[in-house]
Structures are given as structure tokens and as C-alpha cells.
Amino acid sequence: MSKIQKSLDFMKKIGGVQGAFWRFLREGTARVGTCVGEDKYGNKYYENDWYFFSRNRWVVYPYAGRLEYDGSQILPEWHRWMHYMTDETPVQSKPVQRKFLMDHERNYTGTKREYVPYSTTRPKIESWQPPKNY
């Protein structure tokens, strides 16, 4: 009976059947944990020590961009916590603010906002141009 009760509690925590459906559709998994913090971009960071080590910390991205999320959206100070470089979250110990650091920006490679540089060198092979005489 306890397994059934655990399953019902789990479904209740993730938002019922509909919540489980949307979690599996967006994230591919449904996990329950303690929210340890949120960054300025809306990413929420969770931890649950009942899961295996290296699987017990995860991030839930905001669903503003539908399925357009990747690991570069995690801020550097949270990256340290996610990869077990430290056990203190940026909420517990604030990072030192420095004047020369730029604001974090996600990596747009593979999206419509991708940076494509232009070449300033001449090509090694030039295409043939027909003569302009009629």
C-alpha cells in the first residue's frame, strides 16, 4: 500500500496527470526535489539527495521559448553548483561582483540569431565570369 501512496504523492507534487504529461513532453523526465534557488533569467534549480550522485541536481528552464533551451542558459555561478565544484549555492554565498565582467548571454549557435562572420580574404578559387561582349 505504501508504494501506491508514494506514487499518488509523486503525481500530486508534479501537478497530476496533466502536469506529468507536460513534464515528460518538455523535459523527458519527471523529478521531484527541493527548489534551492532561481536566477535572474527564470531558471529554477532543484536538488534531491534520494537520487544518485550526479543526478540529484537539475535545472528547470522557463518555458517562454518552448523547447529552445540548452546548457548555456545556466549562469556561471550556478554552473559551479550544478557540476559539484561547490556545495554552496549562489543564494547561500553571493559571488563577488567585478566591474570588468560582462553580463551572461546564452549561446545562440544553431538558432536564427546565430552569429555568422563574413570573410575579408579573397577566395583561393574564383568563379569564371563570362565576357561582357554580346
DSSP file with accessible surface (Angstrom, degrees, kcal/mol):
  #  RESIDUE AA STRUCTURE BP1 BP2  ACC     N-H-->O    O-->H-N    N-H-->O    O-->H-N    TCO  KAPPA ALPHA  PHI   PSI    X-CA   Y-CA   Z-CA
    1    1 A M     >        0   0  178      0, 0.0     4,-2.1     0, 0.0     5,-0.2   0.000 360.0 360.0 360.0 -29.6    0.0    0.0    0.0
    2    2 A S  H  >  +     0   0   88      1,-0.2     4,-2.6     2,-0.2     5,-0.2   0.843 360.0  55.0 -68.0 -32.0    2.9    2.4    0.7
    3    3 A K  H  > S+     0   0  167      2,-0.2     4,-2.2     1,-0.2    -1,-0.2   0.892 108.5  48.2 -67.1 -38.2    4.1    2.2   -3.0
    4    4 A I  H  > S+     0   0  101      2,-0.2     4,-2.4     1,-0.2    -2,-0.2   0.931 112.3  48.9 -66.8 -42.1    0.7    3.2   -4.2
    5    5 A Q  H  X S+     0   0   98     -4,-2.1     4,-2.5     1,-0.2    -2,-0.2   0.908 110.8  50.8 -64.2 -40.5    0.6    6.1   -1.7
    6    6 A K  H  X S+     0   0  158     -4,-2.6     4,-2.4     1,-0.2    -1,-0.2   0.913 110.5  49.7 -61.5 -42.8    4.1    7.2   -2.8
    7    7 A S  H  X S+     0   0   72     -4,-2.2     4,-2.4     2,-0.2    -2,-0.2   0.910 111.2  48.3 -63.9 -42.2    3.0    7.1   -6.4
    8    8 A L  H  X S+     0   0  102     -4,-2.4     4,-2.1     2,-0.2    -2,-0.2   0.905 111.8  49.6 -65.9 -39.5   -0.1    9.2   -5.7
    9    9 A D  H  X S+     0   0   69     -4,-2.5     4,-2.3     2,-0.2    -2,-0.2   0.904 110.7  51.0 -63.9 -40.7    2.0   11.7   -3.6
   10   10 A F  H  X S+     0   0   66     -4,-2.4     4,-1.8     2,-0.2    -2,-0.2   0.934 110.4  48.0 -61.8 -47.3    4.5   12.0   -6.5
   11   11 A M  H  <>S+     0   0   61     -4,-2.4     5,-3.5     1,-0.2     4,-0.5   0.883 111.0  52.1 -63.0 -35.5    1.7   12.6   -9.1
   12   12 A K  H ><5S+     0   0  172     -4,-2.1     3,-0.8     3,-0.2    -1,-0.2   0.909 108.4  51.0 -66.7 -40.4    0.3   15.3   -6.7
   13   13 A K  H 3<5S+     0   0  146     -4,-2.3    -1,-0.2     1,-0.2    -2,-0.2   0.824 110.9  47.1 -67.7 -33.9    3.7   17.0   -6.4
   14   14 A I  T 3<5S-     0   0   11     -4,-1.8    -1,-0.2    -5,-0.1    -2,-0.2   0.435 128.6 -90.0 -91.9   3.0    4.3   17.3  -10.2
   15   15 A G  T <>5 -     0   0   52     -3,-0.8     4,-1.5    -4,-0.5     3,-0.2   0.748  63.0 -84.8 103.8  23.1    0.8   18.5  -11.0
   16   16 A G  H  ><S-     0   0   26     -5,-3.5     4,-2.4     2,-0.2     5,-0.2  -0.226  78.0 -38.6  78.2-165.6   -1.3   15.4  -11.5
   17   17 A V  H  > S+     0   0  116      1,-0.2     4,-2.4     2,-0.2    -1,-0.2   0.913 141.1  49.4 -65.3 -41.0   -1.7   13.5  -14.8
   18   18 A Q  H  > S+     0   0  143     -3,-0.2     4,-2.4     1,-0.2     5,-0.2   0.922 111.1  49.3 -66.2 -42.7   -1.7   16.7  -16.9
   19   19 A G  H  X S+     0   0   17     -4,-1.5     4,-2.3     1,-0.2    -1,-0.2   0.904 111.2  50.0 -62.2 -40.6    1.4   18.0  -15.1
   20   20 A A  H  X S+     0   0    9     -4,-2.4     4,-2.5     2,-0.2     5,-0.2   0.916 109.4  52.1 -64.0 -41.5    3.2   14.7  -15.7
   21   21 A F  H  X S+     0   0  120     -4,-2.4     4,-2.2     1,-0.2    -2,-0.2   0.950 112.3  44.1 -59.5 -49.0    2.3   14.7  -19.3
   22   22 A W  H  X S+     0   0   97     -4,-2.4     4,-2.5     1,-0.2     5,-0.3   0.877 112.5  52.7 -67.7 -35.9    3.7   18.2  -19.9
   23   23 A R  H  X>S+     0   0   54     -4,-2.3     4,-2.8    -5,-0.2     5,-0.9   0.928 111.8  45.2 -63.7 -45.9    6.8   17.5  -17.9
   24   24 A F  H  X5S+     0   0  119     -4,-2.5     4,-0.6     4,-0.2    -2,-0.2   0.882 114.0  50.4 -65.6 -36.2    7.5   14.4  -20.0
   25   25 A L  H  <5S+     0   0   99     -4,-2.2    -2,-0.2    -5,-0.2    -1,-0.2   0.936 122.4  29.9 -66.6 -44.5    6.8   16.3  -23.2
   26   26 A R  H  <5S+     0   0   79     -4,-2.5    -2,-0.2    -5,-0.2    -3,-0.2   0.894 137.2  19.4 -83.9 -43.5    9.1   19.2  -22.4
   27   27 A E  H  <5S-     0   0   47     -4,-2.8    -3,-0.2    -5,-0.3    -2,-0.1   0.637  88.2-128.7-106.3 -20.4   11.8   17.7  -20.2
   28   28 A G  S  <<S+     0   0   56     -5,-0.9     2,-0.3    -4,-0.6    -4,-0.2   0.519  84.5  56.5  82.1   3.1   11.7   14.0  -20.9
   29   29 A T        -     0   0   47     -6,-0.7     2,-0.4     2,-0.1    -2,-0.2  -0.978  68.4-139.6-156.7 162.6   11.5   13.2  -17.2
   30   30 A A        +     0   0   12     -2,-0.3     2,-0.3    -3,-0.1   -16,-0.1  -0.958  31.0 166.6-132.5 112.3    9.5   14.0  -14.1
   31   31 A R        -     0   0   62     -2,-0.4     2,-0.4   -17,-0.0    -2,-0.1  -0.925  23.3-147.5-125.7 154.4   11.5   14.5  -10.9
   32   32 A V        +     0   0   28     -2,-0.3     2,-0.3    16,-0.0   -18,-0.1  -0.957  34.6 133.4-121.9 134.6   10.6   16.0   -7.6
   33   33 A G        -     0   0   25     -2,-0.4     2,-0.5    16,-0.0    15,-0.2  -0.958  54.6 -72.5-162.2-176.8   13.0   17.9   -5.4
   34   34 A T  E     -A   47   0A  99     13,-2.8    13,-1.8    -2,-0.3     2,-0.6  -0.765  42.8-125.9 -92.2 128.8   13.6   21.0   -3.3
   35   35 A C  E     +A   46   0A  66     -2,-0.5    11,-0.2    11,-0.2     3,-0.1  -0.638  29.0 179.0 -74.8 118.6   13.9   24.3   -5.1
   36   36 A V  E     -     0   0A  38      9,-2.5     2,-0.3    -2,-0.6    10,-0.2   0.559  57.3 -34.0 -99.5 -10.8   17.3   25.7   -3.9
   37   37 A G  E     -A   45   0A  12      8,-1.1     8,-2.6    54,-0.1     2,-0.3  -0.950  44.7-129.2 170.4 171.7   17.2   28.9   -5.9
   38   38 A E  E     -A   44   0A 109     -2,-0.3     6,-0.2     6,-0.2     2,-0.1  -0.995  20.9-140.4-142.9 141.1   16.3   30.8   -9.1
   39   39 A D    >   -     0   0   14      4,-1.9     3,-1.5    -2,-0.3    -2,-0.0  -0.404  36.4 -93.9 -96.9-179.4   18.4   33.1  -11.3
   40   40 A K  T 3  S+     0   0  134      1,-0.3    -1,-0.1    -2,-0.1    -2,-0.0   0.649 121.4  58.1 -72.0 -12.6   17.5   36.3  -13.0
   41   41 A Y  T 3  S-     0   0   95     32,-0.1    -1,-0.3     2,-0.1    33,-0.0   0.404 120.2-102.5 -95.4  -0.1   16.5   34.6  -16.2
   42   42 A G  S <  S+     0   0   20     -3,-1.5     2,-0.3     1,-0.3    -2,-0.1   0.490  70.6 146.2  95.6   2.0   13.9   32.4  -14.5
   43   43 A N        -     0   0    0     30,-0.1    -4,-1.9    18,-0.1     2,-0.4  -0.578  36.4-150.0 -71.5 134.2   15.8   29.1  -14.4
   44   44 A K  E     -AB  38  60A  85     16,-2.4    16,-2.9    -2,-0.3     2,-0.4  -0.915   4.2-150.3-110.7 134.1   14.9   27.2  -11.2
   45   45 A Y  E     -AB  37  59A   0     -8,-2.6    -9,-2.5    -2,-0.4    -8,-1.1  -0.872  15.3-172.2-110.1 132.4   17.5   24.9   -9.6
   46   46 A Y  E     -AB  35  58A  44     12,-2.9    12,-1.9    -2,-0.4     2,-0.3  -0.861   9.3-168.5-124.6 157.9   16.5   21.8   -7.7
   47   47 A E  E     +AB  34  57A  41    -13,-1.8   -13,-2.8    -2,-0.3     2,-0.3  -0.997   9.0 172.8-146.4 139.2   18.1   19.2   -5.5
   48   48 A N    >   -     0   0   33      8,-2.0     3,-1.4    -2,-0.3     7,-0.1  -0.873  16.4-161.0-146.8 111.7   17.0   15.8   -4.2
   49   49 A D  T 3  S+     0   0  119     -2,-0.3     7,-0.1     1,-0.3     4,-0.1   0.513  83.5  77.0 -75.9  -2.5   19.5   13.6   -2.4
   50   50 A W  T 3  S+     0   0  236      6,-0.1    -1,-0.3     2,-0.1     2,-0.1   0.711  84.7  78.1 -76.2 -20.0   17.4   10.5   -2.8
   51   51 A Y  S <  S-     0   0   79     -3,-1.4     5,-0.2     1,-0.2     3,-0.1  -0.415 100.8 -79.7 -81.6 166.1   18.6   10.3   -6.4
   52   52 A F    >   -     0   0  174      3,-0.2     3,-2.1     1,-0.1     4,-0.4  -0.252  57.8 -87.2 -61.6 153.0   22.0    9.0   -7.5
   53   53 A F  T 3  S+     0   0  146      1,-0.3    -1,-0.1     2,-0.2    -4,-0.0  -0.347 118.9  24.4 -60.8 140.4   25.0   11.3   -7.1
   54   54 A S  T 3  S+     0   0   78     -3,-0.1    -1,-0.3    28,-0.0    -2,-0.1   0.350 120.5  63.0  76.5  -1.2   25.4   13.5  -10.3
   55   55 A R  S <  S+     0   0  166     -3,-2.1    -2,-0.2    -7,-0.1    -3,-0.2   0.297  80.7  81.0-120.7   2.9   21.7   13.0  -11.0
   56   56 A N  S    S+     0   0   12     -4,-0.4    -8,-2.0    -5,-0.2     2,-0.4   0.439  84.0  61.5 -95.6   1.4   20.5   14.8   -7.9
   57   57 A R  E     +B   47   0A  21    -10,-0.2     2,-0.3    25,-0.1   -10,-0.2  -0.993  63.3 154.7-124.9 133.5   20.8   18.4   -9.1
   58   58 A W  E     -B   46   0A  11    -12,-1.9   -12,-2.9    -2,-0.4     2,-0.4  -0.956  31.7-129.5-152.0 167.8   18.9   19.7  -12.1
   59   59 A V  E     -B   45   0A  22     -2,-0.3     2,-0.6   -14,-0.2   -14,-0.2  -0.941   7.1-151.9-123.5 142.5   17.6   22.9  -13.6
   60   60 A V  E     -B   44   0A  20    -16,-2.9   -16,-2.4    -2,-0.4     3,-0.1  -0.975  20.6-147.1-114.0 116.4   14.1   23.6  -15.0
   61   61 A Y        -     0   0   35     -2,-0.6   -18,-0.1   -18,-0.2   -19,-0.1  -0.490  26.3 -97.9 -80.6 152.7   14.2   26.2  -17.7
   62   62 A P    >   -     0   0   51      0, 0.0     3,-0.6     0, 0.0    -1,-0.1  -0.405  27.6-131.7 -67.9 147.3   11.4   28.7  -18.2
   63   63 A Y  G >  S+     0   0   76      1,-0.2     3,-1.2     2,-0.1     4,-0.0   0.113  76.1 110.6 -89.5  23.5    9.0   27.6  -20.9
   64   64 A A  G 3  S+     0   0   97      1,-0.3    -1,-0.2     2,-0.1     3,-0.1   0.894  83.1  40.7 -65.2 -38.5    9.0   31.0  -22.7
   65   65 A G  G X  S-     0   0   33     -3,-0.6     3,-2.0     1,-0.3     2,-0.3   0.048 102.4-136.1 -98.8  24.3   10.9   29.7  -25.7
   66   66 A R  T <  S-     0   0  204     -3,-1.2    -1,-0.3     1,-0.3    -2,-0.1  -0.374  79.9 -10.3  57.0-111.4    9.0   26.4  -25.9
   67   67 A L  T 3  S+     0   0  112     -2,-0.3     2,-1.4    -3,-0.1    -1,-0.3   0.186 104.2 111.9-103.0  16.9   11.7   23.8  -26.5
   68   68 A E    <   +     0   0  128     -3,-2.0     2,-0.3    -5,-0.0    -3,-0.1  -0.644  45.9 118.8 -91.7  81.3   14.5   26.2  -27.2
   69   69 A Y        +     0   0   78     -2,-1.4     2,-0.3    -8,-0.0    -6,-0.0  -0.986  29.0 164.8-141.0 150.5   16.8   25.6  -24.2
   70   70 A D    >   -     0   0   54     -2,-0.3     3,-1.7     0, 0.0     4,-0.1  -0.951  51.9 -86.7-153.8 176.8   20.3   24.4  -23.7
   71   71 A G  G >  S+     0   0   50     -2,-0.3     3,-1.5     1,-0.3    -2,-0.0   0.670 112.1  73.9 -65.9 -18.1   23.1   24.3  -21.1
   72   72 A S  G 3  S+     0   0   33      1,-0.3    -1,-0.3    35,-0.1    33,-0.1   0.571  81.3  73.2 -75.4  -4.3   24.5   27.7  -22.0
   73   73 A Q  G <  S+     0   0   33     -3,-1.7     2,-0.4    33,-0.1    -1,-0.3   0.580  75.5  97.6 -81.0 -10.1   21.5   29.3  -20.3
   74   74 A I  S <  S-     0   0   20     -3,-1.5     5,-0.0    -4,-0.1   -13,-0.0  -0.672  80.4-122.4 -81.3 129.7   22.9   28.4  -16.9
   75   75 A L     >  -     0   0    6     -2,-0.4     4,-2.1     1,-0.1     3,-0.4  -0.323  22.4-112.6 -68.5 153.1   24.8   31.3  -15.3
   76   76 A P  H  > S+     0   0   73      0, 0.0     4,-1.6     0, 0.0    -1,-0.1   0.871 115.6  53.0 -57.6 -39.5   28.4   30.7  -14.3
   77   77 A E  H  > S+     0   0   63      1,-0.2     4,-0.9     2,-0.2    -3,-0.0   0.885 112.9  44.4 -67.8 -31.9   27.8   30.9  -10.6
   78   78 A W  H  > S+     0   0    8     -3,-0.4     4,-2.8     1,-0.2    -1,-0.2   0.789 104.7  64.1 -78.1 -27.8   25.1   28.2  -10.9
   79   79 A H  H  X S+     0   0   75     -4,-2.1     4,-1.9     1,-0.2     6,-0.2   0.904  98.5  55.3 -59.5 -39.8   27.3   26.2  -13.2
   80   80 A R  H  <>S+     0   0  120     -4,-1.6     5,-2.4     1,-0.2     6,-0.9   0.913 111.7  42.7 -58.9 -44.3   29.7   25.7  -10.3
   81   81 A W  H ><5S+     0   0    1     -4,-0.9     3,-1.5     1,-0.2    -2,-0.2   0.916 111.6  53.8 -71.1 -40.7   27.0   24.3   -8.1
   82   82 A M  H 3<5S+     0   0   30     -4,-2.8    -1,-0.2     1,-0.3    -2,-0.2   0.840 111.5  45.7 -62.7 -33.8   25.5   22.1  -10.8
   83   83 A H  T 3<5S-     0   0  108     -4,-1.9    -1,-0.3    -5,-0.2    -2,-0.2   0.119 115.3-111.9-101.1  20.0   28.8   20.5  -11.5
   84   84 A Y  T < 5S+     0   0   56     -3,-1.5    -3,-0.2     2,-0.2     3,-0.1   0.741  77.6 130.9  60.7  29.1   29.7   19.9   -7.9
   85   85 A M  S   <S+     0   0  118     -5,-2.4     2,-0.3     1,-0.2    -4,-0.2   0.745  83.4  10.5 -76.9 -24.4   32.6   22.4   -7.8
   86   86 A T        -     0   0   30     -6,-0.9    -1,-0.2    -5,-0.1    -2,-0.2  -0.979  59.5-145.7-148.0 154.5   30.9   23.7   -4.6
   87   87 A D  S    S+     0   0  118     -2,-0.3     2,-0.5    -3,-0.1    -6,-0.1   0.511  79.0  88.0 -97.1  -7.8   28.1   22.6   -2.3
   88   88 A E  S    S-     0   0  104      4,-0.0    -2,-0.0     3,-0.0    -7,-0.0  -0.789  73.0-138.1 -93.8 130.9   27.0   26.2   -1.6
   89   89 A T    >>  -     0   0    6     -2,-0.5     4,-2.2     1,-0.1     3,-0.5  -0.398  27.4-107.9 -78.1 161.8   24.5   27.7   -3.9
   90   90 A P  T 34 S+     0   0   15      0, 0.0    -1,-0.1     0, 0.0   -12,-0.1   0.707 121.5  61.4 -63.0 -16.6   24.9   31.4   -5.1
   91   91 A V  T 34 S+     0   0   80    -55,-0.2     3,-0.2     1,-0.1   -54,-0.1   0.892 107.6  42.5 -73.5 -39.3   21.9   32.1   -2.8
   92   92 A Q  T <4 S+     0   0  133     -3,-0.5     2,-0.5     1,-0.3    -1,-0.1   0.900 129.9  23.2 -73.8 -44.9   23.9   31.0    0.2
   93   93 A S  S  < S-     0   0   45     -4,-2.2    -1,-0.3     0, 0.0    -2,-0.0  -0.929  85.3-138.3-126.7 108.0   27.2   32.6   -0.7
   94   94 A K        -     0   0  167     -2,-0.5    -3,-0.1    -3,-0.2     2,-0.1  -0.377  23.2-116.9 -65.1 135.7   26.9   35.6   -3.1
   95   95 A P        -     0   0   48      0, 0.0     2,-0.3     0, 0.0    -1,-0.1  -0.407  34.6 -98.3 -70.9 152.5   29.5   35.7   -5.9
   96   96 A V        -     0   0  100     -2,-0.1     2,-0.5     1,-0.1     0, 0.0  -0.557  35.6-135.0 -72.9 126.5   31.9   38.7   -5.9
   97   97 A Q        -     0   0  160     -2,-0.3     2,-0.4    -3,-0.0    -1,-0.1  -0.723  23.1-168.4 -84.9 129.4   30.8   41.3   -8.4
   98   98 A R    >   -     0   0  134     -2,-0.5     3,-0.9     1,-0.1     0, 0.0  -0.926  24.7-135.2-120.2 146.1   33.5   42.7  -10.6
   99   99 A K  T 3  S+     0   0  213     -2,-0.4    -1,-0.1     1,-0.2    -2,-0.0   0.820 101.7  54.8 -67.5 -32.6   33.4   45.7  -12.8
  100  100 A F  T 3  S+     0   0  161      2,-0.1     2,-0.3     0, 0.0    -1,-0.2   0.556  83.5 102.4 -84.5  -6.3   35.1   44.1  -15.8
  101  101 A L    <   -     0   0  106     -3,-0.9     2,-0.2     1,-0.0     3,-0.1  -0.605  65.0-138.7 -80.7 135.2   32.7   41.1  -16.1
  102  102 A M        -     0   0  177     -2,-0.3     2,-0.1     1,-0.1     3,-0.1  -0.487  30.1 -91.7 -84.5 161.6   30.1   41.2  -18.8
  103  103 A D        -     0   0  104     -2,-0.2    -1,-0.1     1,-0.1     2,-0.1  -0.446  51.1 -98.5 -71.5 145.1   26.6   40.1  -18.3
  104  104 A H        -     0   0   46     -2,-0.1     2,-0.4    -3,-0.1    -1,-0.1  -0.361  41.1-174.8 -67.6 139.6   25.9   36.5  -19.2
  105  105 A E        -     0   0  136     -2,-0.1     3,-0.0    -3,-0.1    -3,-0.0  -1.000  23.6-118.5-136.0 136.6   24.4   35.7  -22.6
  106  106 A R        -     0   0   44     -2,-0.4     2,-0.5     1,-0.1   -33,-0.1  -0.236  34.4 -98.0 -71.3 163.8   23.4   32.3  -23.9
  107  107 A N        -     0   0   83      1,-0.1   -35,-0.1     2,-0.1    -1,-0.1  -0.714  31.0-169.1 -84.7 121.3   24.9   30.6  -26.9
  108  108 A Y    >   +     0   0   49     -2,-0.5     3,-1.8     5,-0.1     5,-0.2   0.213  34.8 139.2 -98.7  16.3   22.8   31.1  -30.0
  109  109 A T  T 3  S+     0   0   92      1,-0.3     3,-0.1     5,-0.1    -2,-0.1  -0.381  72.5  19.4 -61.9 133.2   24.6   28.6  -32.2
  110  110 A G  T 3  S+     0   0   68      1,-0.3    -1,-0.3    -2,-0.1     2,-0.2   0.493 108.2  97.6  85.2   4.3   22.0   26.7  -34.3
  111  111 A T  S X  S-     0   0   42     -3,-1.8     3,-1.2     1,-0.0    -1,-0.3  -0.587  91.3 -97.5-113.4-179.4   19.3   29.2  -33.9
  112  112 A K  T 3  S+     0   0  216      1,-0.3    -3,-0.1    -2,-0.2    -4,-0.0   0.735 121.1  58.2 -71.3 -21.5   18.0   32.1  -36.0
  113  113 A R  T 3  S+     0   0  164     -5,-0.2    -1,-0.3     2,-0.1    -5,-0.1   0.190  77.6 140.0 -93.7  17.7   20.1   34.6  -34.0
  114  114 A E    <   -     0   0   91     -3,-1.2     2,-0.5    -6,-0.1    -5,-0.1  -0.312  56.2-119.6 -64.0 140.8   23.3   32.8  -34.8
  115  115 A Y        -     0   0  186     -2,-0.0    -1,-0.1     1,-0.0    -2,-0.1  -0.706  29.6-173.4 -82.4 124.1   26.4   35.0  -35.5
  116  116 A V        -     0   0  109     -2,-0.5     2,-0.1     0, 0.0    -2,-0.0  -0.950  13.1-147.7-120.1 110.4   27.7   34.3  -39.0
  117  117 A P        -     0   0   84      0, 0.0     2,-0.3     0, 0.0    -2,-0.0  -0.383  10.5-131.6 -75.3 154.8   31.0   36.2  -39.7
  118  118 A Y        -     0   0  191     -2,-0.1     2,-0.4     2,-0.0     0, 0.0  -0.764  22.6-112.9-102.2 155.6   31.8   37.3  -43.2
  119  119 A S        -     0   0   90     -2,-0.3    -1,-0.0     1,-0.1     0, 0.0  -0.690  21.9-172.8 -92.2 137.6   35.2   36.7  -44.8
  120  120 A T        +     0   0  120     -2,-0.4     2,-0.3     2,-0.1    -1,-0.1   0.407  62.4  88.0-105.2  -0.6   37.6   39.5  -45.6
  121  121 A T  S    S-     0   0  102      1,-0.1    -2,-0.1     0, 0.0     3,-0.1  -0.696  84.6-106.4 -98.3 153.4   40.0   37.4  -47.6
  122  122 A R        -     0   0  188     -2,-0.3    -2,-0.1     1,-0.1     2,-0.1  -0.499  40.7-107.0 -72.7 143.6   39.9   36.7  -51.3
  123  123 A P        -     0   0   88      0, 0.0    -1,-0.1     0, 0.0     3,-0.1  -0.385  17.6-132.2 -68.3 149.4   38.8   33.2  -52.2
  124  124 A K  S    S+     0   0  212      1,-0.2     2,-0.5    -2,-0.1    -2,-0.0   0.828  96.7  45.6 -71.7 -31.3   41.5   30.9  -53.5
  125  125 A I  S    S-     0   0  153     -3,-0.0     2,-0.4     0, 0.0    -1,-0.2  -0.963  77.6-157.6-115.8 125.3   39.4   29.8  -56.4
  126  126 A E        -     0   0  116     -2,-0.5     2,-0.1    -3,-0.1     3,-0.0  -0.812  20.1-117.4-103.8 142.3   37.5   32.4  -58.3
  127  127 A S        -     0   0   92     -2,-0.4     2,-0.3     1,-0.1    -1,-0.0  -0.419  35.4-102.3 -75.0 151.3   34.4   31.6  -60.3
  128  128 A W        -     0   0  202     -2,-0.1    -1,-0.1     1,-0.0     0, 0.0  -0.538  31.0-156.8 -76.4 131.5   34.5   32.2  -64.1
  129  129 A Q        -     0   0  141     -2,-0.3     3,-0.1    -3,-0.0    -1,-0.0  -0.946  18.5-125.4-109.0 126.4   32.8   35.3  -65.3
  130  130 A P        -     0   0   73      0, 0.0     0, 0.0     0, 0.0     0, 0.0  -0.325  37.3 -92.5 -67.9 152.9   31.7   35.3  -69.0
  131  131 A P        -     0   0   96      0, 0.0     0, 0.0     0, 0.0     0, 0.0  -0.304  26.9-130.7 -64.8 151.2   32.9   38.2  -71.1
  132  132 A K  S    S+     0   0  191     -3,-0.1     2,-0.3     2,-0.1     0, 0.0   0.372  72.8 112.0 -87.4   6.7   30.6   41.2  -71.3
  133  133 A N              0   0  149      1,-0.1     0, 0.0     0, 0.0     0, 0.0  -0.638 360.0 360.0 -79.6 136.9   30.7   41.3  -75.1
  134  134 A Y              0   0  277     -2,-0.3    -1,-0.1     0, 0.0    -2,-0.1  -0.014 360.0 360.0 -84.6 360.0   27.4   40.4  -76.8
